[in-house]
């Protein structure tokens, strides 16, 4: 099993930055493709970013391209989401997830392990 714990959420003003971390524990002798998703109040969960096992390939939702950066440090079993130029519409609970597969994915149903989520609130 894999346990994922997000951290770094909080309240930030529009235009500011936050960095989220997702620490993995458990079956971490192997790496997993990782993703970030978010869910705003009254909205469905949507894809934000994904990264492959090595960190050499990434994918982003159009809404965050150029503003968010996903990265990972496999030696630390940690994936990051650097969020810059934050907008009020970025307000959501952010979840990290791991796939028990080999390819990255933008589809939440294809992920097997999920963190508890961390709240990001961007004020205007």
C-alpha beads as a LAMMPS data file, in Angstrom:
LAMMPS data file: protein, C-alpha beads

124 atoms
123 bonds

1 atom types
1 bond types

-500.0 500.0 xlo xhi
-500.0 500.0 ylo yhi
-500.0 500.0 zlo zhi

Masses

1 110.0

Atoms # bond

1 1 1 0.000 0.000 0.000
2 1 1 0.954 3.625 -0.493
3 1 1 0.052 6.492 1.798
4 1 1 0.124 10.047 0.499
5 1 1 0.113 13.171 2.648
6 1 1 -0.200 16.634 1.144
7 1 1 1.062 19.772 2.822
8 1 1 1.630 23.417 2.005
9 1 1 -1.901 24.640 1.461
10 1 1 -3.175 27.851 2.917
11 1 1 -4.505 31.303 2.199
12 1 1 -2.766 33.499 -0.338
13 1 1 -3.648 36.692 -2.175
14 1 1 -4.208 36.712 -5.911
15 1 1 -0.896 36.912 -7.732
16 1 1 0.944 35.140 -4.961
17 1 1 2.589 31.747 -4.825
18 1 1 2.318 28.519 -2.886
19 1 1 4.275 25.305 -3.003
20 1 1 2.516 22.034 -2.235
21 1 1 4.277 18.847 -1.235
22 1 1 3.082 15.262 -1.301
23 1 1 5.053 12.772 0.754
24 1 1 4.647 9.087 -0.031
25 1 1 5.185 6.240 2.383
26 1 1 4.592 2.519 2.390
27 1 1 5.397 0.685 -0.828
28 1 1 7.871 3.275 -2.022
29 1 1 10.728 1.037 -3.072
30 1 1 9.226 1.533 -6.510
31 1 1 8.172 4.796 -8.077
32 1 1 4.741 5.687 -9.409
33 1 1 3.448 8.171 -11.939
34 1 1 2.002 10.968 -9.838
35 1 1 -0.692 13.532 -10.361
36 1 1 -2.275 16.565 -8.784
37 1 1 -6.020 17.126 -8.935
38 1 1 -8.256 19.747 -7.408
39 1 1 -11.891 20.112 -6.464
40 1 1 -13.551 23.477 -5.981
41 1 1 -16.775 23.878 -3.987
42 1 1 -19.719 22.656 -6.023
43 1 1 -17.472 21.441 -8.839
44 1 1 -16.170 18.081 -9.943
45 1 1 -12.608 16.990 -9.354
46 1 1 -10.382 18.026 -12.232
47 1 1 -6.885 17.284 -13.411
48 1 1 -4.114 19.753 -12.661
49 1 1 -0.754 18.172 -13.452
50 1 1 1.002 14.830 -13.776
51 1 1 4.563 13.566 -13.864
52 1 1 6.081 10.294 -14.979
53 1 1 8.265 7.969 -12.931
54 1 1 11.579 9.629 -13.690
55 1 1 10.286 13.186 -13.678
56 1 1 11.318 13.685 -17.283
57 1 1 7.802 14.018 -18.662
58 1 1 4.979 16.221 -17.394
59 1 1 1.440 17.146 -18.347
60 1 1 -0.640 20.156 -17.320
61 1 1 -4.199 21.306 -17.546
62 1 1 -4.560 24.275 -19.879
63 1 1 -5.811 26.373 -16.979
64 1 1 -2.477 26.135 -15.146
65 1 1 0.083 25.967 -17.954
66 1 1 2.801 28.531 -17.489
67 1 1 1.858 29.099 -13.857
68 1 1 2.205 25.711 -12.132
69 1 1 5.177 23.356 -12.140
70 1 1 5.098 19.739 -11.043
71 1 1 8.335 18.079 -9.979
72 1 1 9.521 15.158 -7.922
73 1 1 12.455 14.038 -5.816
74 1 1 12.349 10.273 -5.915
75 1 1 15.035 9.918 -3.255
76 1 1 12.690 11.792 -0.909
77 1 1 9.519 10.025 -2.108
78 1 1 8.044 13.455 -2.639
79 1 1 6.213 15.225 -5.430
80 1 1 5.760 18.998 -5.535
81 1 1 3.432 21.484 -7.119
82 1 1 4.820 24.995 -7.375
83 1 1 1.946 27.399 -7.974
84 1 1 2.673 30.931 -9.151
85 1 1 0.460 33.813 -10.236
86 1 1 -2.430 32.341 -8.310
87 1 1 -5.967 33.341 -9.207
88 1 1 -9.182 33.128 -7.180
89 1 1 -10.367 30.379 -9.515
90 1 1 -7.465 28.246 -8.273
91 1 1 -9.230 27.971 -4.917
92 1 1 -9.858 24.291 -4.257
93 1 1 -8.876 21.277 -2.248
94 1 1 -5.756 19.903 -3.909
95 1 1 -5.124 16.162 -3.931
96 1 1 -2.067 14.213 -4.919
97 1 1 -2.462 10.745 -6.355
98 1 1 -0.333 7.803 -7.438
99 1 1 -0.901 5.374 -10.305
100 1 1 -0.045 1.690 -10.042
101 1 1 0.984 1.841 -13.676
102 1 1 3.811 2.989 -15.891
103 1 1 2.349 5.941 -17.786
104 1 1 1.217 9.296 -16.503
105 1 1 -2.461 10.061 -16.809
106 1 1 -4.828 13.015 -16.625
107 1 1 -7.758 10.780 -15.612
108 1 1 -8.525 10.579 -11.926
109 1 1 -10.137 7.149 -12.195
110 1 1 -6.817 5.743 -13.366
111 1 1 -5.105 6.597 -10.081
112 1 1 -5.003 4.080 -7.257
113 1 1 -3.859 6.020 -4.201
114 1 1 -5.004 9.414 -2.975
115 1 1 -3.987 11.823 -0.289
116 1 1 -6.366 13.516 2.114
117 1 1 -6.181 16.839 0.323
118 1 1 -4.948 20.267 1.301
119 1 1 -6.979 23.454 1.051
120 1 1 -5.731 26.275 -1.147
121 1 1 -7.642 29.534 -0.911
122 1 1 -6.783 32.474 -3.159
123 1 1 -8.356 35.743 -2.113
124 1 1 -9.156 38.613 -4.451

Bonds

1 1 1 2
2 1 2 3
3 1 3 4
4 1 4 5
5 1 5 6
6 1 6 7
7 1 7 8
8 1 8 9
9 1 9 10
10 1 10 11
11 1 11 12
12 1 12 13
13 1 13 14
14 1 14 15
15 1 15 16
16 1 16 17
17 1 17 18
18 1 18 19
19 1 19 20
20 1 20 21
21 1 21 22
22 1 22 23
23 1 23 24
24 1 24 25
25 1 25 26
26 1 26 27
27 1 27 28
28 1 28 29
29 1 29 30
30 1 30 31
31 1 31 32
32 1 32 33
33 1 33 34
34 1 34 35
35 1 35 36
36 1 36 37
37 1 37 38
38 1 38 39
39 1 39 40
40 1 40 41
41 1 41 42
42 1 42 43
43 1 43 44
44 1 44 45
45 1 45 46
46 1 46 47
47 1 47 48
48 1 48 49
49 1 49 50
50 1 50 51
51 1 51 52
52 1 52 53
53 1 53 54
54 1 54 55
55 1 55 56
56 1 56 57
57 1 57 58
58 1 58 59
59 1 59 60
60 1 60 61
61 1 61 62
62 1 62 63
63 1 63 64
64 1 64 65
65 1 65 66
66 1 66 67
67 1 67 68
68 1 68 69
69 1 69 70
70 1 70 71
71 1 71 72
72 1 72 73
73 1 73 74
74 1 74 75
75 1 75 76
76 1 76 77
77 1 77 78
78 1 78 79
79 1 79 80
80 1 80 81
81 1 81 82
82 1 82 83
83 1 83 84
84 1 84 85
85 1 85 86
86 1 86 87
87 1 87 88
88 1 88 89
89 1 89 90
90 1 90 91
91 1 91 92
92 1 92 93
93 1 93 94
94 1 94 95
95 1 95 96
96 1 96 97
97 1 97 98
98 1 98 99
99 1 99 100
100 1 100 101
101 1 101 102
102 1 102 103
103 1 103 104
104 1 104 105
105 1 105 106
106 1 106 107
107 1 107 108
108 1 108 109
109 1 109 110
110 1 110 111
111 1 111 112
112 1 112 113
113 1 113 114
114 1 114 115
115 1 115 116
116 1 116 117
117 1 117 118
118 1 118 119
119 1 119 120
120 1 120 121
121 1 121 122
122 1 122 123
123 1 123 124
